[in-house]
């Protein structure tokens, strides 16, 4: 009942004209960003962080805007997957398997409506999971000391990408790079500058907002510049929409699919570092194993659309649980949201629900409101979002670059930070060329200092005894999960890896 009382207070916070307008704007922009191939929720949130600061939004409205973009992008990723066979982002890859065949059969409208319905159900019940699970996780988190937190952060890095990662070695390299970047600045214990190369501007370390906008937003601009003139002409590929109301029998047949996808997706989202890609893939794989008796999956089976969409949207809600309660991102997008919280001087921790109830519960209430807004937007306005796919990338990318530069300068007022942002943009472009994931870099930048501080604190308390890192049953369990989470995907990768996204404007045309 305490959770319900807190949620009712959250609705009082969220139900203001400003917050409702920001939620609607975030849902609308997020759906567009999700529909555009290659952007996805992580990039969408990163692009709009400077805008939130430029507008001078307080903590709660800023988070409502960005999480609405997050949920909207998860909804929107299905549009290009179904109509063009081009995933808007990686979690939408599995939707192409049956969504595009349905579109080729003249059932694009039916597939879009079913995916919208599945996305709503997955997000809605995942948000309820967030309401009831986050306070319980807080009670468990009170058992954590410095050694347990260090093990928890290690678990987040070890399982980063997990089964959905295409190369664990590259993920580990990216995490090490991020941790190295986090070491830049004055040592908090000794006061000695590290890796600053005599630059006074680097004594405070790297601004993580600068790193995020550079790695995600500007790298997209550089990818476009590299591939200019080779973007796909989507106008000729778009199939007719058809009817937007699926048969009632199809809706009834998909109830079990949606339920299973929501449960699997939410559990996948709660796991640190797993993210929506794992939720989407596992939901589809489970449904195919249970229900594909007639071998119709991959040929336009509606259940093959419903399963991954409910899974990836439930994972999006589940990923917020460890971020808010423990400060450990559950996905790449929540890593970006974590940076926003830190920039607003809000540190996610077990006490966050008590110290900042307006922020947390107002955000959760806004997620419920945003879900209904997205349902209302995504069915009747699907034709509008489809037309967005026809906007040439040469008009989109200059706007992304402009928002990035103006926003970062508005935050820091430093030309040095803009130069650093360009450097991170080039770094992101190189890493994309080498197929090295960007999310581990960001998590390293975000969590590196906390990881170091907890390790040093544990060593100080134990007088230098390293066995303190495995001194409790909780830390032993976390280390066991970390080792298993890193090794198992290597051993069983061929059974669990989804196919990589194809045919985005940043992909190799061959």
Secondary structure, DSSP 8 states (H G I E B T S, - for coil): -HHHHHHHHHHHHH-SHHHHHHHHHHHHHHHHHHHSTTTHHHHHHHHHHHHHHHTT--HHHHHHHHHHHHHHHHHHHHHHHHHHS--SSGGGTTTHHHHHHHHHTT-HHHHHHHHHHHHHHHHHHHHHHHHHHHHHHHHHHTT--HHHHHHHHHHHHHTSSGGG-S-HHHHHHHHHHHHHHHT-EE-TTT--EES-TT-GGGTT---HHHHHIIIIIIHHHHHHHHTTT----TTTT------SS--HHHHHHTHHHHHHHHHHHHHHHHSTTTHHHHHHHHHHHHHHHHH-TTS-TTSS-THHHHHHHHHHHHHHHHHHHHHHHHS--SSHHHHHHHHHHHHTT---STTHHHHTHHHHHHHHHHHHHHHHHHHHHHHHTHHHHHHHTTS-HHHHHHHHHHHHHHHHHHHH--HHHHHHHHHHHHHHHHHHHTT--SHHHHHHHHHHHHHHHHHHHHHHHTTT-GGGGG-SHHHHHHHHHHHHHHHHHHHSHHHH--------TTS---
